[in-house]
């Protein structure tokens, strides 16, 4: 089903590669109605947290395309130098 304008669709999986307590409990991807894609990282509420704390809290980070190499600078010809 296509996304309605303004909607964001996401999917999360258990983070099987979690090595530190600060690493996300669940990870996944998201896509908005404009086709922009995001990484999703989220953490579950700890057992000793405030009872009013959210059950899951996380972040959406835009996926970036691989950075393109900077264009090479054109060498100036000697006759272009003003001295």
N, C-alpha and C positions, 0 to 999 in steps of 0.2 A: 504494500500500500504506500503511495507517495506521501511524503511529509507535507503537512499543511504549512503555510507561511508562518515563520516564527518558531516552529517546532525543532527540537533537537532529539535525534534518536541515538541511543547508546546501548552498549552491551558490556557486561563486566564478567570477569573470570577471576577465580582465586589466584593469587600471586604465588605460584609454586617456586619462584626464585627468590623469595624473601629471605634475606640473610641477616638483616638488622631490624631491630624493633621500629626504627624510623621509616623503613620501607613500607610502601602501600600494602594493605591487606588484599585489595582487589584492584585489578587493572583492566583496561579495555580501550575501546575506541568510541567516538561519537561523530555524527555528521549532522550539520544543520540543513535547513530547507534551501539554502543557497549553494549547497555542495561543499562547504568548508568542512575540513576534517580536523578532529582533535584527539589527543591522547587523554585518557581518563585515569586518574589515580585517586583511590579513596581508602579511608581508614575506618574500621569499626570502632564503636564506642568501647572504651576499656571498662572492665567490671567495676572499678572504683570511681568511675566518672560521675558527675552530677546526674541525678535521675532525669533532669530536664534537658540534658545534652542530646544532640542528634544521634540517631542510631548509626548513621554513616555520614561522613563528611569528606569531601574531596575537591579536586581541581580538574578543570578542563584546560589543556595547554594546546594551542594551535600546532598542528603538524606543519613542519617546515619542509619545503623542497630542499634538495641538496643544494648547498651554496654553489653558485656558478663562479668559475675562475674569473678574476678581474681581468679586463682586457689589457693587453700589453700596451705600454705607453709608446706612442710613436716617437721615433728618434727625429730630432730636428736636424735638418741639413745645415751645414756650416754657414751657408749663405743667408740663413734665416736669423742668425745671431746678429744683434745690432752693433757689435763692436768689431 
